[in-house]
Amino acid sequence: MAKEIENPCISVCQLSGDLCVSCGRSKDDIRQWKRMKRPEKMAAVQRAKARLKGLKKSRG
């Protein structure tokens, strides 16, 4: 069996609108995580990383 995709949650939930500024996931990604298949989780993690990178750039 393929390696499980690790949940990017760091247990410091801080929602700003539809986005968790701690892990970078959207509310939909957070809600659907347990039902997602591996490719969906991989895509959600990549989106989260991109969002966090963008947040860091905008903060300085």
MOSUL-V901736 format. One record per helix or strand of 2 or more residues. SS is the DSSP state (H for helix, E for strand). FROM is the first residue (numbers start at 1). TO is the last residue. If there is no record, write none. Layout:
ss | from | to
SS | FROM | TO
SS | FROM | TO
//
This chain:
ss | from | to
E | 15 | 16
E | 19 | 20
H | 27 | 35
H | 38 | 59
//
